[in-house]
Amino acid sequence: MIDEISLKILKILQKKARIPNVEVARQVGLAPSAVMERIRKLEKQGIIKGYEVRLNPEFFDRGLVAFLTVKTSATANDAAIGKKIAHRPKVQEVHYVAGDDAFLVKVRGSDPEALDRLIREKIKSIDGVQSIKTSIVFSTYKETSQIPIDEASISE
């Protein structure tokens, strides 16, 4: 169960995971040791799964973003294909989706040629992959891994 103070802590950490514990404690009105204990408990419960640093993809020549819809054959083992796609380089997300296509895949590359190689050599070559449709991103207006949380998120 998450109470209101733990919810506030989660909101603070989502905005800035490296915020000093003392500052979190000041913002929620608890002692730093109490905040640390709550954070450890949230980690142990699996509510906090980890901490990440967001890198600038342009710096690493990975500014090209594309979404692939991957259709598999009727007899394909979708779980095995999903795992294989997930282990390919430059693949950031793999989602098993409803509808005609089996997977929605987010990839990053340096240019259209690199994207083409990734698709042909690393994804289309997987047994059971029937077809791939590609949508290249021109502009991104929002990209986040933060989960919107509010008081309604509190489990009772």
C-alpha positions in Angstrom: 0.0 0.0 0.0 1.3 3.5 -0.8 0.4 6.4 1.4 0.3 10.1 0.5 3.9 10.7 1.7 5.3 7.8 -0.3 3.4 9.1 -3.3 5.1 12.5 -2.9 8.5 10.8 -2.6 7.8 8.9 -5.9 6.8 12.1 -7.7 10.0 13.9 -6.5 12.2 11.0 -7.5 10.6 10.7 -11.0 11.5 14.3 -11.6 15.0 14.1 -10.3 16.3 10.7 -9.2 19.6 12.2 -8.0 18.0 14.7 -5.6 19.7 14.5 -2.2 17.8 12.6 0.4 17.9 15.6 2.7 16.1 17.6 0.1 13.4 15.0 -0.4 13.0 14.9 3.4 12.6 18.6 3.5 9.9 18.6 0.8 7.8 15.9 2.5 8.4 16.9 6.1 10.1 13.8 7.4 13.5 13.0 8.8 16.1 11.9 6.1 16.4 8.5 7.8 12.6 8.0 7.5 12.7 9.0 3.8 15.5 6.6 3.2 13.6 3.8 4.9 10.5 4.5 2.7 12.6 4.5 -0.5 14.2 1.2 0.5 10.7 -0.2 1.2 9.4 1.0 -2.2 12.4 -0.6 -3.9 11.9 -3.9 -2.0 8.2 -3.9 -3.0 9.2 -3.5 -6.7 7.4 -0.1 -6.9 10.8 1.5 -7.7 12.4 -0.7 -10.3 15.6 1.2 -10.8 17.2 4.5 -11.6 18.3 5.7 -15.1 20.3 8.4 -16.7 18.8 10.0 -19.8 21.5 10.4 -22.4 21.4 12.8 -25.4 21.0 10.4 -28.4 22.4 13.1 -30.7 25.7 12.9 -28.9 26.0 9.2 -29.7 24.8 9.6 -33.3 21.5 7.9 -32.5 19.1 10.8 -33.4 17.0 8.8 -35.9 14.0 7.3 -34.2 11.7 4.8 -35.9 8.7 2.7 -34.9 8.4 -0.7 -36.5 5.2 -2.8 -36.7 6.4 -6.4 -37.0 4.0 -9.0 -38.3 4.7 -12.7 -37.5 3.6 -15.8 -39.3 0.6 -17.7 -37.9 2.7 -20.5 -36.7 5.5 -18.3 -35.1 6.4 -18.5 -31.5 5.7 -14.8 -30.7 7.3 -14.9 -27.2 10.6 -16.2 -28.7 10.5 -13.6 -31.5 9.8 -10.8 -29.0 12.8 -11.8 -26.9 15.1 -12.1 -30.0 14.0 -8.6 -31.2 14.6 -7.2 -27.7 18.2 -8.4 -27.7 19.0 -6.7 -31.0 21.3 -3.6 -30.8 19.6 -0.2 -31.2 16.2 -1.7 -30.1 14.8 0.4 -27.2 11.3 -1.0 -26.8 9.4 -4.1 -27.8 5.7 -4.3 -27.2 3.4 -7.2 -28.0 0.2 -5.6 -29.3 -3.3 -6.5 -30.3 -4.4 -6.4 -34.0 -2.8 -7.7 -37.2 0.7 -6.9 -36.2 2.4 -8.8 -33.3 5.0 -6.2 -32.2 5.5 -2.5 -32.0 9.2 -1.8 -31.8 11.1 1.4 -31.1 14.6 1.7 -32.5 17.3 4.4 -32.7 19.9 4.7 -35.4 22.3 7.1 -36.9 20.8 7.4 -40.4 18.3 5.7 -42.8 21.0 3.3 -44.1 21.8 2.1 -40.6 18.1 1.7 -39.9 17.7 -0.3 -43.1 20.6 -2.6 -42.1 19.1 -3.1 -38.7 15.8 -4.1 -40.1 17.1 -6.4 -42.9 20.0 -8.0 -41.0 18.9 -8.1 -37.4 15.0 -8.2 -37.4 13.7 -9.4 -40.7 16.2 -12.4 -40.5 14.5 -13.8 -37.4 12.5 -16.9 -38.2 8.8 -16.2 -38.1 9.0 -12.5 -38.9 6.6 -12.1 -41.9 6.7 -8.4 -42.6 7.8 -5.1 -41.1 6.3 -1.6 -41.6 8.5 1.3 -40.6 7.5 4.8 -39.5 10.4 7.3 -39.2 10.0 10.1 -36.6 10.5 13.6 -37.9 9.9 15.4 -34.6 9.4 14.4 -31.0 7.3 16.6 -28.7 7.3 14.4 -25.7 9.3 11.3 -24.7 9.3 10.2 -21.1 9.4 7.0 -19.0 7.7 8.8 -16.1 4.4 7.3 -14.9 1.7 9.8 -14.2 0.7 9.4 -10.5 -1.7 11.2 -8.2 -3.7 10.6 -5.1 -6.0 8.3 -7.0 -3.1 6.0 -7.5 -3.0 5.1 -3.8 -4.0 1.5 -3.2 -6.3 1.1 -0.3 
